[in-house]
Amino acid sequence: MTSKVDEALGYEQARDELIEVVRRLEAGGTSLEESLALWERGEELAKVCRRWLEGARKRLDAALAEEGDETEGGSGGSGGSE
C-alpha cells in the first residue's frame, strides 16, 4: 500500500527516484534483502507515477471532450445546409 509520503510525491520526484532504484538494481552488488527492498520501493514508485499519468490522461480526455463539444455546438447550424 502506498504511504501518505508517496502520495505527496510529484510525478517528477517519483520518476527520478524510480530511475535511481532501477539503476541500483541493474548495477548489482546488493544483498538479496536490499534488492527485495529496492524492488518493493520501485513498485510503489511506479504506482505513484501511474496514478499521476492516469490523472493527466483523464484531464486531457476531459479537455478534448469539452473542446469537441464547443466545436460541434459552435458550427452546428451553418455547416450542412450550404
C-alpha positions as CSV (number, residue, x, y, z in Angstrom):
1,M,0.0,0.0,0.0
2,T,1.3,3.5,-0.8
3,S,2.1,5.7,2.1
4,K,1.0,9.3,2.6
5,V,4.5,10.4,1.8
6,D,4.5,8.6,-1.5
7,E,1.1,10.2,-2.3
8,A,2.6,13.6,-1.8
9,L,5.4,12.9,-4.2
10,G,5.1,14.8,-7.5
11,Y,5.4,12.8,-10.8
12,E,9.0,14.0,-11.4
13,Q,10.2,13.2,-7.9
14,A,8.7,9.7,-8.1
15,R,10.1,9.1,-11.6
16,D,13.6,10.3,-10.6
17,E,13.6,8.1,-7.5
18,L,12.4,5.2,-9.6
19,I,15.2,5.7,-12.1
20,E,17.7,5.6,-9.2
21,V,16.2,2.4,-7.9
22,V,16.4,0.7,-11.3
23,R,20.0,1.9,-11.7
24,R,20.9,0.4,-8.4
25,L,19.2,-2.9,-9.2
26,E,20.8,-3.1,-12.6
27,A,24.3,-2.3,-11.1
28,G,24.0,-5.3,-8.8
29,G,26.2,-5.8,-5.8
30,T,23.4,-5.5,-3.3
31,S,22.3,-8.2,-0.9
32,L,19.2,-10.2,-1.6
33,E,17.4,-8.4,1.2
34,E,18.4,-4.9,-0.1
35,S,17.5,-6.0,-3.7
36,L,14.0,-7.0,-2.5
37,A,13.6,-3.7,-0.6
38,L,14.6,-1.8,-3.7
39,W,12.2,-3.8,-5.8
40,E,9.3,-3.1,-3.4
41,R,10.2,0.6,-3.4
42,G,10.3,0.6,-7.2
43,E,6.8,-1.0,-7.3
44,E,5.4,1.7,-5.0
45,L,7.1,4.5,-7.0
46,A,5.7,3.0,-10.3
47,K,2.2,3.1,-8.8
48,V,2.7,6.8,-7.9
49,C,3.8,7.5,-11.4
50,R,0.9,5.5,-12.9
51,R,-1.6,7.5,-10.8
52,W,-0.2,10.8,-12.0
53,L,-0.3,9.7,-15.6
54,E,-3.8,8.3,-15.3
55,G,-4.9,11.6,-13.8
56,A,-3.2,13.6,-16.6
57,R,-4.9,11.3,-19.2
58,K,-8.3,12.0,-17.6
59,R,-7.7,15.7,-17.6
60,L,-6.6,15.6,-21.3
61,D,-9.6,13.5,-22.3
62,A,-12.0,15.9,-20.5
63,A,-10.4,18.9,-22.1
64,L,-10.6,17.3,-25.6
65,A,-14.2,16.3,-25.0
66,E,-15.0,19.8,-23.9
67,E,-13.3,21.2,-26.9
68,G,-15.1,18.8,-29.2
69,D,-18.5,19.9,-27.7
70,E,-17.6,23.5,-28.2
71,T,-16.6,22.9,-31.8
72,E,-19.7,20.9,-32.6
73,G,-22.0,23.4,-30.8
74,G,-20.4,26.4,-32.4
75,S,-20.8,25.3,-36.0
76,G,-23.9,23.1,-35.7
77,G,-26.4,25.3,-37.6
78,S,-24.4,26.6,-40.5
79,G,-22.3,23.7,-41.7
80,G,-24.5,21.3,-43.6
81,S,-27.1,23.4,-45.5
82,E,-24.8,25.3,-47.9
